[in-house]
Amino acid sequence: MRSVGYDFIKNKNMFWPVTMCMAAVFMTVAIINVIVGLIVNYYDSTQSVYWHVLSPFLIAAVLLIMLISVIYEFYTFRLGGYSLAKQLGARRLSLIESIPEESLALRMTEQLADTFLIGTPALYVLPDEVGVNALTAGFNPKDTSIILTWGALQTLDEMEMYGLLSHEFNKILSGEAAENTRLKILYSGLTTFSQWGSKIAKRGFYKNGQARDNKFETLFVAIGAVIWLIGSLGVLISRFIKYISLGSRTYRNDQKTKRLIQNDANIQTLLRIYVHHSGSQIHSEYAESISHMCFANALSQQNWMNIHPSIEQRIFELNPALIQDLQLENLKKLRNQPLFNLFRSLEEASPDITTPWNSPQPLPLLRLSPISFALKDAIKPLNPEIRDNWQRPELIQRALQTATGSREVMVAILMIRQYREFIPTEAEVSRAIVDALLHLDGRVHISIFHEACKNIGSMPATISRQFLTKLARIIQEDGEIGLLDALLLETVKHELNLLPTHTPTSLEDVKPSIVRLIDALLHVQQINSDNQLEVREKILSRILSKDELEHYRDISDEPIDLAEILNDIAGLLLRERLSILGVAEICLWNDRIITQDELDVLQLLYWRIGFEAEEMIEIMQKKNSLMII
């Protein structure tokens, strides 16, 4: 305890916070005294409202309670950040007893500690908090703890978790974590009554996390509410003081974190919080006292004078271009949600913004019949090694040695896929390359396409966009588009660095896109139309509710942008993406042989939404061999 007090006093940066805290205490005591004075004056008009017979006792009692609370907090924090974790009821994470999400956070914490040459902070989780948030407490790296919510562990992927933890490490390196801990102690006197009231009221509802039912529950709630109401004055004043003294530092921390890690991982974290159903709110009775320590708002967005700006404003400050993209995207989708409606106009965005590539208009319809070659070629997929090592004509091999030749090969393959045996006479591609490809087994074409894609070389942005547009027009020349062609175009975008960064999305917003993806998957299958409808209903019934299933019962005939749909789905939570893929695999290929086109689609789909596909391909190949035997 002596060490905590010494650390507290010797810090020169605490002069201003201590002064502000003293001002908050003075305001609280003065207002309480005046309120009681009004009551005393009502019964005895000779008593002054500002100084009455109860003033000395009242001021002494309030100051004594505040002093005891601060001393108790000093004692509680004698062990640094570990003490706050214990106070909040957090559970320490251990690599031996951790689930995969916890192991990821632990490994990432160790890596960041090694990178910044500091001791590895202890990692805790708040098991009952579903919002996405984090806070750091401690006076020096040796006693520092990072506390994550359960929602953060369950929701964030690797990049988003990296952004969250980097933000917390920035606080440790800058000394802000220690300052926040001292502020927690300082302002504890103002929030004590509110915490007591919340604890007592909760006893009327819950016991050990379970709803309770007894004759005293109403009494607990009533007493807790009265105590909380008395303490709300201190909460309001402390919030006001924190708002005016700490409200501007969030933007600064975001920018410092971005420079520290030299990427946009913290933007991805903010985007994930934005689409999360619970946001960043923490429901603990300590939420008020730790709000200034958190990554994002620990309180409801409807509260006055939140210390942290809204998520939308923070994203705007970090990347105005991203806000513009999201605004245009939401206008295009006609979503009835108040997205970024309080922001500055689109015209205020940076003039240096790079316009993203968009699919050529008019958008195509979904292809209702699969493009495939002779039936014998579509029955069984080739082994990846055999396909990669398949003997290619000398003309194709020479073309793949140059960037120009590789691009011409890619154009030819897409034309053959689109028109099959019919190649337009006005096509700007070597007829010899087309003939050489037509004499090859059709199952080898996609392998050649991937090889050519790796050899196209770097191109100026304008030329890259023109090349993408050329490929897109080929695959939707007849007004229709298939999933495999769209996925091949995504690989070209990736090679040209034009693949948009996935934007975190919520499942409810993306359900129309999921339905369209399922429809696109079905149209790759070598099964008849009646069975397609039956399988479609089986898949959708596992993903949608009954009302939603009825809404999407008919296959839409509206124009479709499969690239946009794939990017939306790539922004879902990891478990949601896995669930969609798992349902599709079970319903489509559990009892039948997978074809080469279907396997190519599945492999590229895994890649596009963020998974490795090698193990899946091996499993599918083994299943095919068993079924054929």
C-alpha positions as CSV (number, residue, x, y, z in Angstrom):
1,M,0.0,0.0,0.0
2,R,2.9,2.4,0.8
3,S,4.3,1.6,-2.7
4,V,1.0,2.5,-4.3
5,G,0.8,5.8,-2.4
6,Y,4.4,6.6,-3.3
7,D,3.8,5.9,-7.0
8,F,0.6,8.0,-6.9
9,I,2.3,11.0,-5.3
10,K,5.5,11.1,-7.2
11,N,3.8,11.3,-10.6
12,K,3.9,14.9,-11.7
13,N,1.2,14.3,-14.3
14,M,-1.4,13.8,-11.6
15,F,-1.5,17.4,-10.4
16,W,-4.2,18.4,-12.9
17,P,-6.4,15.2,-12.3
18,V,-6.1,15.7,-8.5
19,T,-7.2,19.3,-8.9
20,M,-10.1,18.3,-11.0
21,C,-11.1,15.6,-8.6
22,M,-11.0,18.0,-5.6
23,A,-13.2,20.4,-7.6
24,A,-15.7,17.5,-8.3
25,V,-15.7,16.6,-4.6
26,F,-16.4,20.2,-3.6
27,M,-19.2,20.5,-6.1
28,T,-20.8,17.2,-4.9
29,V,-20.6,18.2,-1.2
30,A,-21.9,21.7,-2.0
31,I,-24.9,20.5,-4.0
32,I,-25.8,17.8,-1.4
33,N,-25.6,20.5,1.3
34,V,-27.9,22.8,-0.6
35,I,-30.4,20.1,-1.3
36,V,-30.6,19.2,2.4
37,G,-30.7,22.9,3.2
38,L,-33.8,23.3,1.1
39,I,-35.5,20.6,3.1
40,V,-34.4,22.1,6.4
41,N,-35.5,25.6,5.3
42,Y,-38.9,24.2,4.4
43,Y,-39.5,23.1,8.1
44,D,-37.5,26.0,9.7
45,S,-37.4,29.2,7.6
46,T,-34.8,30.8,9.9
47,Q,-32.2,28.3,8.7
48,S,-30.1,29.3,5.6
49,V,-30.2,27.1,2.6
50,Y,-26.4,27.3,2.2
51,W,-25.4,26.8,5.8
52,H,-27.8,25.2,8.2
53,V,-27.7,23.2,11.4
54,L,-27.0,19.9,9.6
55,S,-24.2,21.3,7.4
56,P,-21.2,20.4,9.6
57,F,-22.5,16.9,10.3
58,L,-23.5,16.3,6.7
59,I,-20.2,17.6,5.2
60,A,-18.2,15.6,7.7
61,A,-20.2,12.4,7.0
62,V,-19.9,12.7,3.2
63,L,-16.2,13.6,3.3
64,L,-15.6,10.7,5.7
65,I,-17.3,8.2,3.4
66,M,-15.4,9.5,0.4
67,L,-12.1,9.3,2.3
68,I,-12.8,5.8,3.5
69,S,-13.7,4.8,-0.1
70,V,-10.4,6.2,-1.5
71,I,-8.3,4.6,1.3
72,Y,-10.1,1.3,0.6
73,E,-9.3,1.6,-3.1
74,F,-5.6,2.3,-2.2
75,Y,-5.6,-0.9,-0.2
76,T,-7.4,-2.8,-2.9
77,F,-4.9,-1.7,-5.6
78,R,-1.8,-2.6,-3.6
79,L,-1.1,-5.4,-6.1
80,G,-1.8,-3.3,-9.2
81,G,-3.9,-4.5,-12.1
82,Y,-4.5,-7.9,-10.6
83,S,-6.6,-6.2,-7.9
84,L,-9.0,-4.6,-10.3
85,A,-9.4,-7.9,-12.2
86,K,-10.4,-9.5,-8.9
87,Q,-12.7,-6.6,-8.0
88,L,-14.5,-7.0,-11.3
89,G,-14.8,-10.8,-11.0
90,A,-12.6,-11.5,-14.0
91,R,-11.0,-14.9,-14.7
92,R,-7.3,-15.2,-15.4
93,L,-6.5,-16.9,-18.7
94,S,-4.0,-19.8,-18.7
95,L,-2.6,-21.4,-21.9
96,I,-3.0,-24.9,-20.5
97,E,-6.7,-24.5,-19.7
98,S,-7.7,-22.2,-22.5
99,I,-10.1,-22.6,-25.5
100,P,-8.8,-21.7,-29.0
101,E,-10.0,-18.0,-28.8
102,E,-8.3,-17.6,-25.4
103,S,-5.1,-19.2,-26.7
104,L,-5.0,-16.8,-29.6
105,A,-5.2,-13.8,-27.2
106,L,-2.5,-15.2,-24.9
107,R,-0.1,-15.8,-27.8
108,M,-0.7,-12.4,-29.3
109,T,-0.1,-10.8,-25.9
110,E,3.2,-12.5,-25.6
111,Q,4.2,-11.5,-29.1
112,L,3.3,-7.9,-28.5
113,A,5.2,-7.9,-25.2
114,D,8.3,-9.3,-26.9
115,T,8.0,-6.7,-29.7
116,F,7.8,-3.8,-27.4
117,L,10.4,-5.2,-24.9
118,I,8.2,-5.2,-21.8
119,G,7.0,-7.8,-19.4
120,T,4.0,-9.8,-20.5
121,P,0.8,-8.5,-18.8
122,A,-1.6,-10.9,-17.2
123,L,-4.6,-11.5,-19.3
124,Y,-8.1,-11.7,-17.8
125,V,-11.7,-12.1,-19.1
126,L,-15.0,-10.8,-17.8
127,P,-17.1,-14.0,-18.3
128,D,-20.5,-12.3,-18.2
129,E,-19.9,-9.4,-20.5
130,V,-21.0,-9.9,-24.1
131,G,-20.0,-6.5,-25.4
132,V,-16.7,-6.1,-27.2
133,N,-14.3,-4.1,-24.9
134,A,-11.0,-4.2,-23.0
135,L,-9.2,-2.2,-20.3
136,T,-5.8,-2.1,-18.8
137,A,-4.8,-1.5,-15.2
138,G,-1.6,-1.3,-13.2
139,F,1.2,1.0,-12.1
140,N,4.1,-0.5,-14.0
141,P,4.5,-3.3,-16.6
142,K,5.3,-5.8,-13.8
143,D,1.8,-5.5,-12.2
144,T,-0.2,-4.6,-15.3
145,S,-3.3,-6.6,-16.3
146,I,-5.3,-6.5,-19.5
147,I,-9.0,-7.4,-19.0
148,L,-11.0,-8.5,-22.0
149,T,-14.7,-9.0,-22.2
150,W,-16.1,-12.4,-23.2
151,G,-17.6,-10.8,-26.2
152,A,-14.2,-9.6,-27.4
153,L,-12.8,-13.2,-27.2
154,Q,-15.8,-14.7,-28.9
155,T,-16.2,-12.1,-31.6
156,L,-12.9,-10.7,-32.8
157,D,-10.8,-12.5,-35.4
158,E,-7.0,-12.5,-35.4
159,M,-6.6,-9.0,-37.0
160,E,-9.3,-7.4,-34.9
161,M,-7.8,-8.9,-31.7
162,Y,-4.4,-7.6,-32.7
163,G,-5.9,-4.1,-33.1
164,L,-7.6,-4.3,-29.7
165,L,-4.5,-5.6,-27.8
166,S,-2.2,-3.1,-29.6
167,H,-4.4,-0.2,-28.3
168,E,-4.0,-1.5,-24.8
169,F,-0.2,-1.9,-25.2
170,N,-0.1,1.7,-26.4
171,K,-1.6,2.7,-23.1
172,I,1.0,0.7,-21.2
173,L,3.9,2.2,-23.2
174,S,2.6,5.8,-22.9
175,G,1.9,5.5,-19.1
176,E,-1.8,6.1,-19.6
177,A,-2.7,2.7,-18.1
178,A,-1.0,3.8,-14.8
179,E,-2.7,7.2,-14.9
180,N,-6.1,5.6,-15.5
181,T,-5.6,3.3,-12.5
182,R,-4.8,6.4,-10.3
183,L,-7.9,8.1,-11.6
184,K,-10.0,5.1,-10.7
185,I,-8.7,5.4,-7.1
186,L,-9.2,9.2,-7.0
187,Y,-12.8,9.2,-8.3
188,S,-13.9,6.2,-6.3
189,G,-15.3,8.4,-3.5
190,L,-17.8,9.9,-6.0
191,T,-19.0,6.6,-7.4
192,T,-19.1,4.5,-4.2
193,F,-22.8,5.2,-3.5
194,S,-23.8,4.3,-7.0
195,Q,-22.0,1.0,-6.9
196,W,-23.5,0.1,-3.5
197,G,-27.0,0.8,-4.8
198,S,-26.4,-1.3,-7.9
199,K,-25.1,-4.2,-5.9
200,I,-28.0,-4.1,-3.5
201,A,-30.6,-3.8,-6.3
202,K,-29.0,-6.8,-8.1
203,R,-29.5,-8.9,-5.0
204,G,-33.2,-8.6,-5.7
205,F,-32.8,-10.1,-9.1
206,Y,-29.9,-12.4,-9.2
207,K,-27.9,-14.7,-7.0
208,N,-24.7,-16.2,-8.5
209,G,-25.9,-15.3,-11.9
210,Q,-29.3,-17.0,-11.5
211,A,-32.7,-15.3,-11.2
212,R,-34.0,-15.5,-7.7
213,D,-37.5,-15.5,-6.3
214,N,-38.1,-14.5,-2.6
215,K,-40.2,-12.2,-0.5
216,F,-37.3,-9.7,0.0
217,E,-36.6,-9.1,-3.6
218,T,-38.8,-6.0,-3.8
219,L,-37.1,-4.6,-0.7
220,F,-33.6,-5.1,-2.1
221,V,-34.6,-3.4,-5.3
222,A,-36.2,-0.4,-3.6
223,I,-33.3,0.2,-1.1
224,G,-30.8,-0.2,-3.9
225,A,-32.6,2.2,-6.1
226,V,-32.7,4.9,-3.4
227,I,-29.0,4.5,-2.6
228,W,-28.2,4.6,-6.3
229,L,-30.3,7.7,-6.7
230,I,-28.3,9.4,-3.9
231,G,-25.1,8.4,-5.5
232,S,-26.1,9.5,-9.0
233,L,-25.1,13.1,-8.2
234,G,-21.5,12.0,-7.6
235,V,-21.6,9.9,-10.8
236,L,-22.9,12.8,-12.9
237,I,-20.3,15.2,-11.6
238,S,-17.4,12.8,-12.0
239,R,-18.6,12.0,-15.5
240,F,-18.7,15.7,-16.3
241,I,-15.2,16.3,-15.0
242,K,-13.9,13.2,-16.9
243,Y,-15.7,14.4,-20.0
244,I,-14.0,17.8,-20.1
245,S,-10.6,16.6,-19.0
246,L,-10.3,13.2,-20.8
247,G,-12.7,13.4,-23.7
248,S,-10.1,14.5,-26.3
249,R,-7.5,11.8,-25.8
250,T,-9.3,8.9,-27.6
251,Y,-8.6,10.2,-31.1
252,R,-5.0,10.7,-30.1
253,N,-4.7,7.1,-28.8
254,D,-6.2,5.8,-32.0
255,Q,-3.7,7.6,-34.1
256,K,-0.8,6.6,-31.9
257,T,-1.9,3.0,-32.1
258,K,-2.2,3.1,-35.9
259,R,1.4,4.6,-36.1
260,L,2.7,2.1,-33.6
261,I,1.5,-1.0,-35.5
262,Q,1.7,0.6,-38.9
263,N,-1.6,-1.0,-40.2
264,D,-5.3,-0.5,-39.9
265,A,-6.1,-3.4,-37.4
266,N,-7.6,-1.0,-34.9
267,I,-10.0,0.3,-37.6
268,Q,-11.1,-3.3,-38.2
269,T,-11.7,-3.6,-34.4
270,L,-13.9,-0.5,-34.4
271,L,-15.9,-1.7,-37.4
272,R,-16.5,-5.1,-35.6
273,I,-17.8,-3.2,-32.5
274,Y,-20.0,-1.1,-34.7
275,V,-21.9,-4.1,-36.2
276,H,-21.9,-6.1,-32.9
277,H,-25.4,-6.4,-31.4
278,S,-24.2,-5.4,-27.9
279,G,-21.6,-2.9,-29.0
280,S,-19.0,-2.2,-26.3
281,Q,-21.3,-1.8,-23.3
282,I,-20.3,-3.3,-20.0
283,H,-23.2,-4.1,-17.6
284,S,-21.2,-4.4,-14.4
285,E,-21.9,-2.0,-11.5
286,Y,-18.3,-0.9,-11.9
287,A,-18.9,0.2,-15.5
288,E,-19.1,3.9,-14.5
289,S,-15.8,3.8,-12.5
290,I,-13.8,2.0,-15.2
291,S,-15.3,3.8,-18.2
292,H,-12.3,6.0,-18.7
293,M,-10.0,2.9,-18.8
294,C,-11.8,1.1,-21.6
295,F,-11.1,0.8,-25.3
296,A,-14.6,2.1,-26.2
297,N,-17.7,3.3,-24.4
298,A,-18.5,1.0,-21.4
299,L,-21.8,2.8,-20.9
300,S,-24.8,3.1,-23.1
301,Q,-24.6,5.4,-26.2
302,Q,-27.7,7.1,-24.8
303,N,-25.8,8.3,-21.7
304,W,-24.8,12.0,-21.6
305,M,-21.1,13.0,-21.6
306,N,-19.5,9.7,-22.6
307,I,-15.8,9.9,-22.3
308,H,-15.2,8.1,-25.6
309,P,-16.5,9.5,-28.9
310,S,-18.9,7.3,-30.9
311,I,-17.5,4.4,-32.9
312,E,-18.6,6.2,-36.2
313,Q,-16.6,9.3,-35.3
314,R,-13.5,7.3,-34.4
315,I,-13.6,5.5,-37.7
316,F,-14.1,8.8,-39.5
317,E,-11.0,10.3,-37.9
318,L,-8.9,7.3,-38.7
319,N,-10.1,6.8,-42.3
320,P,-12.6,9.2,-43.9
321,A,-12.4,7.2,-47.1
322,L,-13.8,4.2,-45.3
323,I,-16.8,6.1,-44.1
324,Q,-17.5,7.3,-47.6
325,D,-17.4,3.7,-48.9
326,L,-19.7,2.5,-46.2
327,Q,-22.2,5.4,-46.8
328,L,-22.3,4.7,-50.5
329,E,-22.6,0.9,-49.8
330,N,-25.5,1.4,-47.5
331,L,-27.2,3.8,-49.9
332,K,-26.8,1.2,-52.6
333,K,-28.3,-1.6,-50.5
334,L,-31.1,0.7,-49.2
335,R,-30.7,-0.5,-45.6
336,N,-33.0,1.3,-43.2
337,Q,-30.4,1.9,-40.6
338,P,-29.0,5.2,-39.3
339,L,-25.5,4.6,-40.5
340,F,-23.2,7.6,-40.0
341,N,-26.0,10.1,-40.3
342,L,-24.4,12.5,-37.9
343,F,-21.2,12.8,-39.9
344,R,-19.8,15.4,-42.1
345,S,-20.9,15.2,-45.7
346,L,-19.2,13.1,-48.3
347,E,-17.8,16.2,-50.0
348,E,-15.6,16.8,-47.0
349,A,-13.8,13.5,-47.5
350,S,-10.1,13.6,-48.6
351,P,-9.7,14.4,-52.3
352,D,-6.9,11.9,-52.4
353,I,-9.3,9.0,-51.9
354,T,-8.8,6.1,-54.3
355,T,-12.0,5.0,-55.9
356,P,-12.6,1.3,-55.5
357,W,-13.2,-0.9,-58.6
358,N,-16.8,-1.7,-59.3
359,S,-18.4,-4.3,-61.4
360,P,-19.4,-3.0,-64.9
361,Q,-23.0,-2.1,-65.4
362,P,-25.6,-3.4,-66.0
363,L,-25.1,-6.1,-63.4
364,P,-25.8,-9.6,-64.5
365,L,-28.4,-12.2,-63.4
366,L,-27.4,-15.3,-61.6
367,R,-26.6,-18.2,-64.0
368,L,-29.2,-20.9,-63.6
369,S,-27.3,-23.7,-65.3
370,P,-23.6,-24.6,-64.7
371,I,-20.9,-24.1,-67.3
372,S,-19.1,-27.4,-67.7
373,F,-17.3,-29.5,-70.3
374,A,-18.0,-33.0,-71.3
375,L,-19.7,-35.1,-68.6
376,K,-16.7,-37.4,-68.3
377,D,-14.5,-34.4,-67.4
378,A,-16.9,-33.2,-64.7
379,I,-17.4,-36.5,-62.8
380,K,-14.3,-36.6,-60.7
381,P,-11.8,-33.9,-59.9
382,L,-8.2,-34.4,-60.6
383,N,-5.6,-34.7,-57.9
384,P,-4.1,-31.2,-57.3
385,E,-0.5,-32.5,-57.9
386,I,-1.6,-34.3,-61.2
387,R,-3.4,-31.2,-62.4
388,D,-0.5,-28.8,-61.6
389,N,2.0,-31.1,-63.4
390,W,-0.2,-31.8,-66.4
391,Q,1.7,-31.5,-69.6
392,R,0.8,-28.2,-71.3
393,P,1.2,-27.4,-75.0
394,E,4.4,-25.6,-75.8
395,L,2.4,-22.5,-76.9
396,I,0.8,-22.2,-73.5
397,Q,4.1,-22.6,-71.7
398,R,5.7,-19.9,-73.8
399,A,2.8,-17.6,-73.1
400,L,3.0,-18.1,-69.4
401,Q,6.6,-16.9,-69.3
402,T,5.5,-13.3,-70.0
403,A,3.0,-11.0,-68.3
404,T,1.3,-10.1,-71.6
405,G,1.0,-13.8,-72.6
406,S,-0.3,-14.7,-69.1
407,R,-3.0,-12.1,-69.4
408,E,-4.0,-13.4,-72.8
409,V,-4.2,-16.9,-71.5
410,M,-6.5,-15.8,-68.7
411,V,-8.8,-14.0,-71.2
412,A,-8.9,-17.1,-73.4
413,I,-9.8,-19.4,-70.5
414,L,-12.7,-17.1,-69.4
415,M,-13.9,-16.9,-72.9
416,I,-13.9,-20.7,-73.3
417,R,-15.8,-21.0,-70.0
418,Q,-18.3,-18.4,-71.0
419,Y,-18.9,-19.5,-74.6
420,R,-17.8,-23.1,-74.4
421,E,-16.9,-24.1,-78.0
422,F,-18.1,-20.8,-79.5
423,I,-15.4,-18.1,-79.5
424,P,-16.4,-14.7,-81.0
425,T,-14.5,-13.8,-84.1
426,E,-13.9,-10.2,-82.8
427,A,-12.3,-11.5,-79.6
428,E,-9.0,-9.8,-78.9
429,V,-7.1,-13.0,-78.1
430,S,-4.8,-15.4,-80.0
431,R,-6.9,-18.1,-81.8
432,A,-3.9,-20.4,-81.4
433,I,-4.0,-20.1,-77.6
434,V,-7.7,-20.8,-77.7
435,D,-7.2,-23.9,-79.8
436,A,-4.4,-25.1,-77.6
437,L,-6.6,-24.8,-74.5
438,L,-9.5,-26.5,-76.2
439,H,-7.4,-29.6,-76.9
440,L,-6.6,-29.8,-73.2
441,D,-8.7,-31.6,-70.5
442,G,-11.1,-28.9,-69.3
443,R,-10.3,-29.7,-65.7
444,V,-6.8,-28.3,-66.2
445,H,-7.9,-24.8,-67.3
446,I,-8.4,-23.4,-63.8
447,S,-5.0,-24.6,-62.7
448,I,-3.5,-22.8,-65.8
449,F,-5.6,-19.7,-64.9
450,H,-4.1,-19.6,-61.3
451,E,-0.6,-20.0,-62.7
452,A,-1.2,-17.2,-65.3
453,C,-2.6,-14.9,-62.6
454,K,0.6,-15.2,-60.6
455,N,2.6,-14.1,-63.7
456,I,0.7,-11.0,-64.8
457,G,3.1,-8.7,-63.0
458,S,2.5,-5.3,-61.5
459,M,0.5,-2.8,-63.5
460,P,-0.5,0.9,-63.0
461,A,-3.8,1.3,-61.1
462,T,-5.6,2.5,-64.2
463,I,-4.4,-0.4,-66.4
464,S,-5.3,-2.9,-63.6
465,R,-8.8,-1.5,-63.4
466,Q,-9.2,-1.7,-67.2
467,F,-8.0,-5.3,-67.2
468,L,-10.4,-6.2,-64.4
469,T,-13.2,-4.6,-66.3
470,K,-12.3,-6.5,-69.5
471,L,-12.4,-9.8,-67.6
472,A,-15.7,-8.9,-65.9
473,R,-17.4,-8.1,-69.2
474,I,-16.3,-11.4,-70.6
475,I,-17.8,-13.4,-67.7
476,Q,-21.1,-11.5,-67.9
477,E,-21.3,-11.0,-71.6
478,D,-24.6,-12.9,-71.9
479,G,-26.1,-11.1,-68.9
480,E,-25.5,-14.0,-66.5
481,I,-22.7,-14.9,-64.1
482,G,-21.7,-18.0,-62.3
483,L,-20.0,-18.3,-58.9
484,L,-16.7,-19.9,-60.2
485,D,-16.2,-17.1,-62.7
486,A,-16.8,-14.5,-60.0
487,L,-14.3,-16.2,-57.7
488,L,-11.7,-16.3,-60.4
489,L,-12.1,-12.6,-60.8
490,E,-11.6,-12.2,-57.1
491,T,-8.2,-14.0,-57.4
492,V,-7.2,-11.5,-60.0
493,K,-8.2,-8.6,-57.8
494,H,-6.1,-10.1,-55.0
495,E,-3.1,-10.3,-57.3
496,L,-3.5,-6.7,-58.4
497,N,-4.0,-5.5,-54.8
498,L,-7.6,-4.3,-55.7
499,L,-9.4,-6.8,-53.4
500,P,-11.3,-4.7,-50.9
501,T,-10.5,-5.1,-47.2
502,H,-13.4,-7.1,-45.6
503,T,-15.6,-4.8,-43.6
504,P,-17.1,-6.4,-40.4
505,T,-20.8,-7.1,-40.8
506,S,-23.6,-8.5,-38.7
507,L,-25.5,-11.7,-39.6
508,E,-28.8,-10.0,-39.7
509,D,-27.6,-7.5,-42.3
510,V,-26.0,-10.1,-44.5
511,K,-28.8,-12.7,-44.7
512,P,-29.9,-11.6,-48.2
513,S,-26.3,-12.0,-49.4
514,I,-26.1,-15.5,-47.8
515,V,-29.3,-16.5,-49.6
516,R,-27.9,-15.3,-52.9
517,L,-24.6,-17.2,-52.2
518,I,-26.5,-20.4,-51.5
519,D,-28.4,-19.9,-54.8
520,A,-25.1,-19.4,-56.7
521,L,-23.6,-22.5,-55.0
522,L,-26.6,-24.6,-56.1
523,H,-26.3,-23.5,-59.7
524,V,-22.7,-25.0,-59.8
525,Q,-24.1,-28.4,-58.9
526,Q,-24.6,-31.3,-61.4
527,I,-28.0,-32.1,-60.1
528,N,-31.5,-31.7,-61.6
529,S,-33.7,-28.6,-60.9
530,D,-36.2,-30.4,-58.6
531,N,-33.4,-31.7,-56.4
532,Q,-31.9,-28.2,-56.4
533,L,-35.0,-26.7,-54.9
534,E,-35.2,-29.4,-52.2
535,V,-31.5,-29.0,-51.3
536,R,-32.0,-25.2,-51.2
537,E,-34.8,-25.4,-48.7
538,K,-32.8,-27.8,-46.6
539,I,-29.8,-25.4,-46.4
540,L,-31.9,-22.3,-45.8
541,S,-33.9,-23.9,-43.1
542,R,-30.7,-24.3,-41.1
543,I,-29.7,-20.7,-41.5
544,L,-33.0,-18.7,-41.5
545,S,-36.0,-18.5,-39.2
546,K,-39.4,-19.7,-40.4
547,D,-40.5,-16.2,-41.3
548,E,-37.3,-15.4,-43.1
549,L,-37.5,-18.8,-45.0
550,E,-40.9,-17.8,-46.2
551,H,-39.6,-14.4,-47.4
552,Y,-36.8,-16.0,-49.4
553,R,-38.7,-19.0,-50.7
554,D,-38.6,-17.8,-54.3
555,I,-35.2,-17.5,-56.1
556,S,-34.6,-13.8,-56.9
557,D,-34.2,-12.8,-60.5
558,E,-32.8,-9.4,-59.7
559,P,-29.3,-8.3,-61.0
560,I,-26.5,-9.5,-58.7
561,D,-23.0,-8.4,-57.7
562,L,-21.3,-11.6,-56.5
563,A,-18.1,-9.7,-55.6
564,E,-20.1,-7.5,-53.2
565,I,-21.9,-10.5,-51.7
566,L,-18.6,-12.3,-51.1
567,N,-17.1,-9.3,-49.5
568,D,-20.1,-8.9,-47.2
569,I,-19.9,-12.6,-46.1
570,A,-16.1,-12.3,-45.5
571,G,-16.9,-9.7,-42.8
572,L,-19.0,-12.1,-40.7
573,L,-17.8,-13.6,-37.5
574,L,-15.5,-16.6,-37.9
575,R,-18.0,-19.0,-36.4
576,E,-20.8,-17.7,-38.7
577,R,-18.6,-18.2,-41.8
578,L,-17.7,-21.7,-40.7
579,S,-21.4,-22.5,-40.0
580,I,-22.4,-21.4,-43.5
581,L,-19.7,-23.5,-45.1
582,G,-20.4,-26.4,-42.9
583,V,-24.1,-26.4,-43.7
584,A,-23.4,-26.1,-47.5
585,E,-21.0,-29.0,-47.4
586,I,-23.3,-31.3,-45.5
587,C,-26.3,-30.6,-47.7
588,L,-24.6,-30.5,-51.0
589,W,-21.8,-33.2,-50.9
590,N,-22.6,-35.5,-48.0
591,D,-24.1,-38.2,-50.2
592,R,-22.8,-37.5,-53.7
593,I,-19.5,-37.2,-55.7
594,I,-18.1,-33.7,-56.0
595,T,-17.2,-32.5,-59.5
596,Q,-14.1,-30.5,-60.5
597,D,-16.1,-27.3,-60.9
598,E,-17.7,-27.8,-57.5
599,L,-14.3,-28.5,-55.8
600,D,-12.8,-25.4,-57.4
601,V,-15.7,-23.3,-56.2
602,L,-15.4,-24.7,-52.7
603,Q,-11.6,-24.2,-52.6
604,L,-11.9,-20.6,-53.8
605,L,-14.8,-19.9,-51.5
606,Y,-12.8,-21.0,-48.5
607,W,-10.0,-18.7,-49.6
608,R,-12.2,-15.7,-50.2
609,I,-13.8,-15.7,-46.8
610,G,-10.6,-16.3,-44.9
611,F,-9.8,-20.0,-44.5
612,E,-7.2,-22.4,-45.6
613,A,-8.6,-25.0,-48.0
614,E,-5.9,-27.7,-48.4
615,E,-7.2,-30.0,-45.7
616,M,-10.8,-29.6,-47.0
617,I,-9.6,-30.6,-50.6
618,E,-7.9,-33.7,-49.3
619,I,-11.0,-34.8,-47.3
620,M,-13.2,-34.3,-50.4
621,Q,-10.8,-36.2,-52.6
622,K,-10.8,-39.2,-50.2
623,K,-14.6,-39.1,-49.9
624,N,-14.9,-39.1,-53.7
625,S,-12.6,-42.2,-54.0
626,L,-14.6,-44.1,-51.4
627,M,-17.9,-43.3,-53.1
628,I,-16.7,-44.3,-56.5
629,I,-15.3,-47.6,-55.2
